[in-house]
Structures are given as structure tokens and as C-alpha cells.
Amino acid sequence: MRVSANFSALSRTRWYEYLPRFLFGGAVTAFAGIIAKDYGPGIGGLFLAFPAIFPASATLIQKHQEKKEEQAGGRGQRRGRKAAGVDAIGASMGAFGLTAFAFLVWKSIVVLPVWAVLLIATTGWVIVSVSLWWCLRR
């Protein structure tokens, strides 16, 4: 599997397909705000870290791949599920990287300047995410 960026996919997405992403993302953010108000910012922040747009993105990827396969004469369901699954694996690797980022911020914020904390935490995120990708690739 090669990691690449495909910006032409942006032109295949219709404006109304973004609506579920924004609605779900906004609802999760509002829910996290309500939790933070009642239980404090530490607990609310945990809910804010929820990947709010992933469910909508996964279904959009599946739909686009199914449509592409059907245009080529196939049924497309298997291809759509597989593409959404690959996206889910990538999101999981990114979530582990985000966990490393949060841990490093938590442990270093009281002893280092903010610029150093962000540099260290971002480096940790990249190392964890790329290492997981590399392990999966092998």
C-alpha cells in the first residue's frame, strides 16, 4: 500500500455530501461542550477528541467506491467496504498518534515552554503514526 494524496477526489464530492459531516461534527462538539460544562474541561476534552467526521467520511468513501465499481460493470459492495476499512485502519493509527500527542502535552506542559511542548508532542505523534503505518506495511 502506497500513501498518496488524490486531490481530484475533492471534485467528485458534491456539496450536499458534506452536510452530514458538518452536522455530525457539530453535534459531537456541542455534546462535548455540554459535558465540559457539567464535568469540567478535562472530561469534555476527551469527548472532543472523538473523531467526529469519521463515520460520515467512511460511508462517503464506501458510496463513492461502490459507484465507481458499478460504472465499471461490477456490483461494488465489496470494493466499497474494503476502501472504508482501509480508511478506518488509517484513522486508528492516527488516533494512537493523537494519544501520544496528548500524553506528551500532559507530561511536559508544566515544565517546558509552549513552543517546546508542541514541538515534542507533534514529533511524538508523527513517530507513533508513521511507526504503526510502517509495521502494518511490513
N, C-alpha and C positions, 0 to 999 in steps of 0.2 A: 504494500500500500504506500503510495507516494502522497505526501502532504502538498497540496497546491491550493491556490485561490482561483475561483472561477467567477469573475465579476459579471459575466454575461448572464448568470442566473438571476441577477437583480432585475434585468429587463423582462424575464419570464414571469415574475411575480406581479400580480395585479394589485391595485391599491386596496381593494376590499379584502384581500388575503392578509393584510397587516392588521386589520381591525381586531381579530381575536387575540393577537399577540399583545396589542396595546391594552385591551380590556382586561385580559388575564393578568398582565404585568401590573397594571394599575390597581386591580383588586388585591393582589398579593401585597403590594406596597402599602395600601390603605389598611389591610389586615395587620401588617407588621407595625404600623403606627398605632393602631388601637391596642395591640399587645404591649408596645413600649409605654404607652400612657398608663396602662394598668399595672405592668410588672417591671418597668424600668427599661432603659435603653440597652442593657446587656442582653436581656431576653428578646427584646424586639429586634435587635440586630441579627440574632440567629435566624429569625424568620425572614428578615430582609435578604439574607444571603441565599434564600431559596431561589433556584434558577427559574424565575417567573415565566420566561418566554419559551423555555424548552418544550413543554408539552405541545404548544401551538406550532412551534418550529418543526418538531418531529412529524406531526400529522401533515404539515405542509410539504415537507420533503417526501413523505410517503406518497402523497397525492400527485406530486409532480413526476416522480419516478414511474408511478403506475400509468400516468397519462402518456409519458414518453414511450413506455413499452407497448402500450395499446396502439399508438401511432405506428409502431414498427410491426404490428401484426400479432403481438403476444397478449397474454392476459394481464401481466404487470403486477399482480398482487405480491408475488414472491420478491421481485426486484424492489418494490416499494418498502416492504418490511425490512429487507436487508439494508437498504440505504438508511432508513430510520434507525436501525440497530447500530450501524457504524457511527452515526451521529451521536447516539446515546453513549457509546463507548468513549468517544472524544469528550463529551460533556462530563463523564465520570472522571476521566483523567484530569480535566480542568478543575473539577471540584476538589480533588485531592491536592492539586496545586494551590487552590484557594485556601484550603485548610492549613497548609504550610505557611502561606502568607499571613493568615490571621494569627497563627501561633507565634510567628516571629515578631509580628507587631506587638502582640500582647506581652511577650517577654522582654522586648527591648525598648518599648516606648518610654519607660520611666528613667532609663539610664543614658539614652542617646538622643541627639538632635533629630528632629523630624525628617530632614533630608536623608540622614543615615539610616533611619528606620525604614523609610520607603525603599531605599536602595537595597538594603539587606533582604527585606521581605519580598520585593519583586524578584531578586535573584533566586531566593528560595523557591518561589512559585515556578519560575522558569525551569530550575533544576529538577524539581519534582515532576512537573508536567512532561518535560522532554524525556526524562529518565523512564517514566511509565510508558510513553509512546515508543521509546527505543526497545524496552523489554517486550512490549506487545508485538513489535515488528519482528523480533527475533523469534 
